[in-house]
Amino acid sequence: MGGLGVIDLEVFNRALLSKWVWKFILEERALWKQVVVGGLQRRRQQYLQLPQPSLCYSMVWKNISRLGRPILSAVRWSLGRGDQIRFWSYHWCGTSPLQVIYHEFFEVACNQVGTVRELWDQSALGVGWVFQLRRRLEEEFLQYTQLYCVLANFRIDELKDDEPLWVDSAGFSVHAAYSWWGRDHPFNLSVARKSPQIWGCKAPLKVRFFIWLAFNKRLLTRAYRANWRLADSLSCALCADGVETTSHLFCECRLMLQVGAD
């Protein structure tokens, strides 16, 4: 927003589209959502997290789906039945998604896309969790025990729906989404349209090409290579504190930030 109070139309458009992402998350049984999910033949919310929108989407839904992953990152879930919350990738327990906090144990877990309900061990009289592992635990055993201690405080409630909560306590609104998109956070990197400025600058060609790759999220990070199953781990090779994405490397990685400060 400028000094005269004129809104940023690009940010405002993102805020308006974000409302549909929020409605998609919130309105579980709405008819319009069933039509969308049935037409795309995908599991609930899966396509909202894809790195790139699918070619099969309409132009309108392509624009909406590009905002899915950023909006989901601003949502914290309150546990109910657990059938709407992805155990590893959604923020419902702790300070971050569990796949980030317990990344070593996550790597050996078989069911990495299951819901909380799917990993709830109902045979244990409602007090246990079940994890199928790729191999026996070694150095991951410490994270396994830590995770179990944290999960001891959570129970599935059969009478309550899973509830998404917006990052701001006031709740979701177009105004709140506009304020959120206007902040200086990593996801603004992915929506910038900087090609003319990049290719028109006087930097060496290899530098311009690297910047273009970064803005378009085409750097060969572990998260990007995982799309083709070419990465053994998603955690950052430098700091191991998060998933190695372009945004993480340039905006969150403590070692990269130290290099920039020097």
N, C-alpha and C positions, 0 to 999 in steps of 0.2 A: 504494500500500500504506500502510495506516494505521500509527500508532505501536504498535498491539497485534499487528501482523503479519497483519492481515486483508487478504485479497487484494481488489483492485478487480474485481468481477465483470464489468463492462463491458469492461475491458482484457483480462481473462482469456478472455472469450468471443472477442474479436478474435484473441487469440493462438492459440486452438484452431482458429478458422476459417483463420488464416494457414497452418496446417499443410497444409490442402488446396491452398492456392495454391502452396505450396512443392512439394508432391507433383506438382501439375500441371506445374510447371516442370521438375522433376527426372525424372519417370517418363515419358520420351518415348514409349516403346513399350508402355505398360501398356494392358490391355484396357479398363479403366474409363475411361481418358482418351480412347481411340478412340471409345467410346460417347458421351461428352460432346461431343466435337468433331463427330462425325457428326450427332448430334441437333441441335446448334445451327447446323450448316452454316456454320461460320466458320473462318477460317484460324487456325493455331496461335497461341494467347495473345492474339489480337487483342482479344477481348471483355474480357479482364482489364484492358485499359487504357482502356476507354471511360469518359468522364466520369460517365455515369449507366448503371446496369444496364439492359439491354433488357427490355421488357415480355414478351418471349417466354421469359424464363428462369423456372425454378421458383423458389419462395420461398427454398429452401435455397441455390440457386446465385446468386440475387440478393445474398444476404448475403455470400457468398464473393467474388463478382466486385467488390463495392465495395472490397475490400481489395487487388485486383490491382495497381493502379498504385502504391500505397504500398510493397507488398512488393517489386515489381520495382525500385523506387528504392533498395532496400537490398541489391540483388544486383549483384555484379561478375562478369563472365563471363571464363573462361579459354578462349582460342580453340583450337578443334580443326578440324573440317571447315567450320565457319562456317554451317551450314544452320539453326541454331537461334537465331542472334544477329542481331537487327536492326541493321544497320550504323549508322544514325543515332541511334536512340532508346535503345539498350541501352548500359550502361556496360561497355565491354570494352577501351577504349583511352584512355589519358590519365586525367585526374582527374574527368571528367564525361562524359555522353553527347556524342558528336561534334556533334550538332545544337545543343548549347549552346555548346561551345567555338568552333565554326566556323559560327556562325549565318548570317553573310552569304553564305558559299558554299553552305550548306544551302538557302537560299532560291532559288537558281538551279538546284539539282539536280533532275532530273526524277524519279528513283526515290528517293523519300523514305521508303519503307516496306520497301525490299528488305533481304534478309539480306546478311551479309558475303560469303557464297559467291556470291551473285548479282552482286555488284560486283567480285568477284575476276576479273582478266583472265587466264583460263587459256591464251589464245593467246600470252601473253607469257612462256611457259615458267615460270609460277609466280612472277613477280617484278613484276607490275604490277597496276594497278587501273583500272577503266573507269568514267567518269562521263558520263552524258548530261545536257547542260545545256539550259536553256530559251533561253539567249541567249549571246552572247559575254561573256567575263569582262571586267570593268572594275576597280572598286575591290576586287572579291572575289578578284583574282588573288593577292594576298599570302596570304590564308587558304588558297587552293588549294595554293600551294607549301609552306606550313607543314604542311598536312595530309599531303602526299605525303612530306615528310621524316619525319613521325611514323610513317606506315604502312610505311616501309621496314624497320622493326624487326619487322614481323608477317608471318607466313607461315601459310597454311592447311596443316593436318596431316590428310591423308586417313585416317590410322589412329587418330585420336583424336576422341572425341565432345566437343562443346562442354560445358564444365562450369560450372554456376552456383555461385558462392561467396558465402556469407552475409557481411554487413557485419562481423560479429564473427569473429575468427580461430578461435574454438572451434566454429564451425559452427552450423547451424540446429537449434533445438529449441523446444518450446513455452515453456520457461523463457526462452530467449534472445529469442523473439518477445515475451513478456510484458515483459521488461526494455526492449526496443526501443520497444514501444508506450507504455510508461510514461514515456518521455523527453519532454522539451519540444521537439518538432519540428513543422514546419508541418502534417504530415498529421493531427495531433490536432485541428486546426481543423475538418476536414471531417467528422469523426465525432462531434463534440460535439452534444448535444441540448439546446440552450439556448433554445428558443422561449418557454417560460413565463417565464424570467428576462428575456428581451429585451422581450417585449410588456408585461410587468408592471412594468418600471422607469419612472421618472419623467422620462426624457429626452424631448425633443421627438419628435413622430411621425416626422419625416423622418430623425432620427438612428436611431430604433429600426428603421425600414425599411431603412436602409443597413446596419446591423449584421446584420439578418436576411439580407439579400442576401449579405453577406460570409460568414456562417456556412454558408450553403447553396450557396456558390460560384455565385452568379447575377450577380455584378458583370460588366459588359461589358468584361472584359479582352480582350486580343488572343487569348489561348488559347481563351476562351469563344466569341468571335466567329468564330474559325477553324472552328468546327463547322458554320457556315453559309457558309463561304468569304467572310467579310466582313473579313478581316484580311490585309493585304499582307505582314506580318511577324509572327513569334511572339515576337521579342525584346522585352524590356522597354523601353518608350518613355522611361523615366527614366534607367536605369543601363546598359541594353544588355548586362547581364552574365548574363542568363538568360531563360527563357521567362516571359512576362508572365502569371502566374496569380494568383489571389487569395492563395494561400499565399506566393508570391514577393513580392508587393507589401507584405504586412504582416509578413513574417518574415525576408526575405532581402535585399530591395532596399536598398542602402546609402544612397540618397538619402532614401527613406522613413524609414529608421531614424534618420537625422540629424534629420529633421523631428520625429520622436517624442522624440528626446533633447532638442531645444530647447524 
